[in-house]
Each structure stands twice: as C-alpha cells, then as structure tokens.
Amino acid sequence: MRVKNTVQVITASSILGLKPTGVEGLASTLLANGLVTKVGAAQTIVEVPPLNHLYEAGRPGGSVQNVKALKKFSLSLSNTIQSHASKEKFLLVLGGDCSILIGVMLGLKRRGTYGLFFFDGHADFFSEETSITGEAADMDLALVTGRGPEILTNIHGVRPYVRDENVVHLGQRDLEETIHYNSPDIRNTSIECLDAVFIRDHGVENAIQRIAEKLDNNSVDGFWVHFDTDVIEDGSNPAVDYRLPGGLTIEECQHMLSYIFSKYNVVGMTVSIFNPRLDYDGKIARTLVDLLGEVLH
C-alpha cells in the first residue's frame, strides 16, 4: 500500500490555462477506465466547477490568458482543497490543464508549508513577457513559486504558495525551447532540477539520492506531487497538445513515484495534460490508470 489514507478523487477539468482541445476529458476518461477501483478511492467524487465557459482566446495587453477566470477557478479549487485536506485523506486531483496547480498550492499554503514534486516534460517557467502563448500552462511552476502577475501569484496575500527550496522538478526536456524564447532558467534558482537527460544518463537511483539530499532535512508539513503526463516519453504518451521527443519511461516514473510516496508525507497529487481525443485506441488511458494504481494502491 503506497498511500495509507483514503484516496479522495477531485475533478478539476479546467482548460482555462491552455485551450479547449480535449484535456477537459482527462478526468472522465480515467474514471471510465476504472480509476476509482484501481487506486482504492472513495466512491464519492468531488467536482470543482471548471468555469470553462469563461474561456476567451487572446491575451489583452499581453497578459496571462483568462487571468480573471483563472483566479476565480483557483479560489474555488483552493477552498475545496482546504475543506477536504486531512490526515485521513489523500487528495487525487484530476485536470484539466496544469494551471490547476495554482489553486492546489494556494489551498495548501493557507494550511501550512508544503513542498512540491513537479513531474513535467516542460519547465513551465515562462514569464508573461517571454511566453508566446500567454497560457498559464506555460508558467504554472513560475506562478506557484511567486513569479508573475499578482492577481494569480498573491491571492490572499500569501505569495509564494511554495518556496523554491522545497521544490524538485523532474523530467524536463524543453531546455532548447526555453533558451530560444528567452524563458527564465529554472536552473538559476534553488529549485532542484533533475531533467530527463540527468535521469537517463545517471539512472533513477541517482535521481532518488539527489532528492534525498535536497529534501530530507527540509522542515515542511508535507508534500504535493504534480504529474503532467507529458513527462512520459513521447512514444508511450503522444496524447498531449505540446509534444516533445524523448521523455521518461513508464517504469522510471513508477519507480520515482513509488519512492516518493513511500518516503515522504505526500498529501495529494495532481494529474494533468492528458488529452483523450488524441488517445485513439484508449490504450494510453488504460496505461495511466494502471500507473496510478501501482503507485497509489
């Protein structure tokens, strides 16, 4: 049993940080493939209204796209996290796009001090000025660590929602792209960045050792795991909107997640970015459900 508490599934099917191309179907698709049984979750599903009807294309004045709607959604999700977080529950939040992390980390910050394991093929560290899309999914890690417009980074005056020194980023493989577009470099912060090249060249056990060196003496109330499915290598999971060659294998992800859940006080997990419209035979959805079942149950 990886997770000792009751798993509570929360759906947060927002596309406000990306675009309405299919990621809004992530939660319903994984649930239809038996996720509740696989992870041993409570039968009652908590639904956070995604407010997708507020989506607007474009970014007036160069701002983050849908910034006001994102704040409203993030507040709602934050309140849900606060009301359901407890020692008896493990929260499994199903996106949507990865901007759902804003509401999650805001909710946790209002309860205490939490760390973050961030699995993602992208750094998600663009600024308003350097993002070519304006999508919050380009910059969710920057936003939750306090970088970006105050309307999203300082809700309730509690910026940052998570401190750099309490964050480990795993699986980045978009370094060339971030350099090309002049994105702030995650490696110039105190965030521990174990990218896909490091994990592939040095192995999962070395990555685990680096995690331990970074976090074992940190004084936090607990940790959250963010799992953007595009961290998985492209051949196994092409069902994402922004594809990149390479990535981590399912086995590498499972090994690291299993270690994290067994070693640290993880209070919950977000799953985001899987687009079932691009999963033409349903195999990827079944693979993701199996992966979550292995590490959570």
N, C-alpha and C positions, 0 to 999 in steps of 0.2 A: 504493500500500500504506500504509494508515494505521498499522497495528500491525506492526512489523518482526519481532517474535518469534513463536514458535509459540503459537497460542491453545490453552489447555487449559481445557476446559469442566468445571466442578464443579457438581453439582446439590446444592442445599441447600433442599429442598422443605418447609421448616418453616412451620407455621401457629401456632406457639406464641405469637407476638406479635400475633395477630389472631383468627381463628376459622376453623373448618373448613368454609368455604363454597365453596372452589374454587381458591384461589390455589396450593394444593399441586399443581395440574396444570400450572402455568406451564412448568416445565422440560420435562416430557414432551411437551407440546403444541408448544413451539417446536422441540424436537428432531425431532418427527414432521413438521414443516414444512420440514425441510432446513437447519436452522441450522448444523450442522457443516460442510456444504459451503459455505454462504453466507459464513461467516467464515473458512474455510480452517483449521478447527481439527483437532487431533489426533483420530483416530478413537476412542481410548480415553477414556471418560467416567469421571470420578472422582465417586463418590456419597458424600455425607456423610449418615449416617442421620438423618432429620429428627426422630425421637422424638415424632412426632405422637400416638402412643398415650398419651402422658403429659398431653395437653391436658385441662384442667379448667376449666369455666365458673366464673365468680365470682372474687372477689378478697378473700380473708380479711384482715380488719383494714385494708382499704383499700390493700393492697399492689399492686404490679405483678402482673398476672395471670400465672400459670405461672412465677413467678420462679425457682424451683429448677430446673425443667426447662429454662428458658431458659439458665441458667448452664451446665448440663450440655451442652446443644447447642452453645452458644457456645464452650466449651472444645474440643469436638470439631472444630468448624469452624476455630477458631484453629489447632489442630495441623495441620489439612490445609493451611491457607494457608502456614504455616511450612515444611511439608515440600515443597510444590510451588513456592513462590516462588523465582524465579531470574532471572538476566539473560537467559536463553534463552526464558522463558515469559511469556505474557500470560494472566492468570487471568480467566476469564469465569464468574462465579458466578451461577447461576440459582436464584431463590427459588421459591416461598415469599413470605412477607411480608417487610417491610423491616427487621424486627428482626435479620435475618441480618447486618446491618452490624456488630452488636456483635462477633461472632466474627471477622469480617474485619479490623476495625480493631485488635482485640486482637492478632491474629496479626501484623499489620504493626508494631504498636508494639513487639513483642518482637524485631523485626528492626532497627528504627531509627526515624527520624522521618519521618512521611508527612503529606501534605496530602490534602484531600478536596474534590472537586466533587460537590455534592449537588443532583441534579435531582429536584424533588418539588413537586406542587401544594400540599402542606401544609408548614407549618413543621416539624412533628414535634418540637415543642419543649415539649410539655406536661410538667408535673411530676406526681408521684404524686398530689399534693393537688388539682391542677386538672383532671386527665384524668377525663372522665365515664365512660370505659370501662375504664380500668386496663390497656389493651392497650399493650404495648411499641411497637407500630407507631405509637402516638400520640406517642412520645417518643424515638425511636431516635437522632435527632441530639443531643438533650439528653444521652442516656446516653453516647454515644461521646465527647462533649466533657466528660464528668465530672460531670454533673448527675443526681442520682438515687440510688437505693439502692446501697450499697457492694457488695452481692452481685453486681451487674451492672456497676458503673462502675469497680471497683477490683480486678478479678480479677488475681491475681499481683502486686498492689500497684503497678500501672503507670498509674494514672489521671493525666491523661486519655489516652485512646487517640489522640486527635488534638486539637491546640490550636486555639482559636478563630481565631487569626490565620492559620492555614493552611487555613481552610475558606471555600468560596464556595457559597452556596445560590442556586439558580437556579429560578425559575418559581413561587414561592409565590403562591397566590391565596386563602388562607383567613384573611386578616387580620381580617375582621369576626368570624369564628367564634372566633378566638383571643382577641380582645378581649372578646367576650361571655362566654367561660368563664374569663376572667382568667388565661390562659396567660402564662408569662414571654414577653417580647417579644424575639425574635431580634435586632431592630434595636438593642437596648440592649447588645449585645455587640460584640466586634471581628470577628465573622463578617461577611463581605461578603454582603449580601442583595440580589440583583438579581431583584426579583419580576416577575410576569407583566406587571403594568402598566408597569413601567420598560422592560422589553424590548419591549413592544408600542408604547409611546409614543416611545421613543428609538432603537429598532432594534437588531438583533443586533450590528452593528459597534460601536456604543457600549458594549454589554454586554461585548464582547470587549476593548475598550480598558480598561474597568474591571477586568476580570480581570487584564490585564497589569499595571496599576498596583498591584494588590493583591499579585500573586504573583511577579513577575519577579525580585525581589530576595530572595525567601524562600530560606532555606537548609534544604532538605529532601532526603531521599533519593529521593523520588518521590511520585507522587500516585495516588489511587484515585478512580474515578468511580462514584457511586451513581446509578442511573437507576430511579426509581419511575415506572412507566408512566402514573400519573395526572397527571404533569406535562403530558402531551399533551392538547390541547383536547378537551373532553367529546364533541363531535360526532364526532371521529375515533376516540376510545377511551372508550366508555361501559362497557367491561368491567372495572370496578373496583367494590369494595364501598362506598366512600365517594365519591360523585360530587360534583363542583363545576362550576358553569358556567364557561365560558372556558377558558383554558389556552394553551399554546404549540402552534404548528403543527408537523407532522412536519418541514417544511422548516427551521423555526427550530431545532428540536432537532438535526437533522442538521448544520446549519451550525456550531452551537456545539460539538457533539461532535467534528466533524472538525477544527476549530481546536484544541481541547484535545489531541486525540491527536497532532496534528502538531507542536504547540508544546512540550508538557511530557512529562516522563518518567512516563507513566502505566503502572502495573504491572498494573492489572486493573480490573474493572468488575463491579458487581452489577446485576442486573435483577430487579425485584420488583413485586408487587401486581397484575399482570395476572391476571384471573380468566376462564379459558377457558369456564367454564359460562355466562358472560354474552356470549360471542362466538358468536352463534347461527349464523352462516354461515361462520365460520372466517376472515373477511376481516381481522380485527384481528391475529390471529396471523401471518398472511402479511405484513402491513404491518410488524409489529415485526421479523420475520426479515429483511425487506428493509432496514429501517433499520439494524439491526446489521451486516448485510452491507456496506452502503455505508460505514459509519464504521470498521469493523474490518479489512476485506479490501482 
